[in-house]
Amino acid sequence: MNEMIIGIILVILVTMLAFILHLVLHEVGHLIAGMLSGYEFVFIRFGSYTLLNDNGKLKFTQFNVPGTAGQCIMKPPSYDKFRFR
């Protein structure tokens, strides 16, 4: 019986860690793709933990957006930087 309880707890812990890892990799993927395409980093959030770009300085803060587990917000390049063909 103890082995079954330990197994259940282990499955729950591994599932929680996998979810957190998935969330971080997903949002960092948005960050990398945005930066490679010329977007400017604004903030990235995991749960309520947020890394914010405040005029070139990185700040750590907390806020929550109900219904979301993470966010990566990027600012597109200015219109004059686009090259049209």
Summary of the structure (lengths in Angstrom):
residues: 85
radius of gyration: 18.3
end to end distance: 69.1
largest distance: 69.1
contacts: 177
relative contact order: 0.16
helix: 45%
strand: 29%
